[in-house]
Amino acid sequence: MKIAPTVFSSLIQRAHKHAPFALLSLLVGAIGCTASASVSSSNSCGPDSSVSCSGSATGYSCNAGDPPPDANDSSLVCSEPTSAGDLDTYCCYSYTVASGSTCEQDDTVSSGCQPGSYGFSCTGSDTPDQDFGSNLNCSGATAGTDAQGASASLYCCTD
């Protein structure tokens, strides 16, 4: 997928203030999530088999407005939320980062990706599929900056 630099830049600037959650959620949203479920306790998220996700992603639901599942579990990468009544639903996948990785999930990138995709930034020559797993199908690199403002190659990936 190729993203026009001006559109991508404006999306990143708007998403920067929501950096930790916006990008990843949008990227995972591109994978596609639909749901109708409930979570009984407030401020809680949990796996939810009624959330439909593609690939190896697992569905999660949280009370609307609560932090996404990956906010408290660094082994998860989650999509932008999809509203389902009083819940926010997510498609998330687990990952293990390769040693020496310069790539990281980057919510500032996700806003420029198609719904259901995950955003990544890499400050070295490695790519997200090398660092996070070959199950990722990533776009070509787009020059830009990561969430910390460092020069980076930006990728939109699906699972």
Backbone hydrogen bonds, N-H to C=O, Kabsch-Sander energy under -0.5 kcal/mol:
donor,donor_aa,acceptor,acceptor_aa,energy
8,F,4,A,-3.0
9,S,5,P,-2.7
10,S,6,T,-2.0
11,L,7,V,-2.3
12,I,8,F,-2.4
13,Q,9,S,-2.4
14,R,10,S,-2.1
15,A,11,L,-2.3
16,H,12,I,-1.6
18,H,15,A,-1.8
19,A,16,H,-1.7
21,F,18,H,-1.4
22,A,18,H,-2.7
23,L,19,A,-0.7
25,S,21,F,-1.9
25,S,79,S,-0.8
26,L,22,A,-2.1
27,L,23,L,-2.5
28,V,24,L,-2.7
29,G,25,S,-2.4
30,A,26,L,-1.2
30,A,27,L,-0.6
30,A,114,Q,-0.5
30,A,115,P,-0.7
31,I,27,L,-0.6
31,I,28,V,-1.3
32,G,28,V,-1.0
34,T,52,S,-0.8
44,S,41,S,-0.7
46,G,61,S,-1.8
48,D,59,G,-2.9
51,V,48,D,-1.8
52,S,34,T,-3.1
52,S,50,S,-0.6
53,C,51,V,-0.6
56,S,159,D,-0.6
57,A,54,S,-1.5
58,T,92,C,-3.9
60,Y,90,Y,-2.5
61,S,46,G,-2.1
62,C,88,D,-2.4
63,N,44,S,-1.0
64,A,86,D,-2.6
66,D,63,N,-2.5
71,A,68,P,-1.9
72,N,69,P,-1.1
73,D,69,P,-0.6
76,L,73,D,-2.0
77,V,93,Y,-2.1
79,S,91,C,-1.9
80,E,25,S,-9.9
82,T,89,T,-2.2
84,A,87,L,-2.9
87,L,84,A,-1.1
88,D,62,C,-2.9
89,T,82,T,-2.9
90,Y,60,Y,-2.7
92,C,58,T,-2.8
92,C,90,Y,-0.5
93,Y,77,V,-2.2
95,Y,75,S,-2.0
98,A,131,D,-1.9
101,S,98,A,-1.6
104,E,121,S,-2.3
106,D,119,G,-2.7
109,V,106,D,-1.7
110,S,106,D,-1.3
111,S,107,D,-0.9
112,G,109,V,-2.2
113,C,110,S,-2.2
116,G,26,L,-2.2
116,G,30,A,-0.9
117,S,26,L,-1.1
117,S,114,Q,-1.8
118,Y,27,L,-0.7
118,Y,157,C,-3.3
120,F,155,Y,-2.3
121,S,104,E,-2.3
122,C,153,S,-2.3
123,T,102,T,-1.6
130,Q,127,T,-0.8
131,D,127,T,-1.8
132,F,128,P,-3.6
133,G,128,P,-0.5
133,G,129,D,-0.7
136,L,133,G,-1.7
137,N,158,T,-2.8
138,C,136,L,-0.6
139,S,156,C,-2.6
142,T,154,L,-1.7
144,G,152,A,-2.3
146,D,150,A,-2.5
149,G,146,D,-2.1
152,A,144,G,-2.7
153,S,122,C,-3.0
154,L,142,T,-3.0
154,L,152,A,-0.5
155,Y,120,F,-2.7
157,C,118,Y,-2.9
158,T,137,N,-2.1
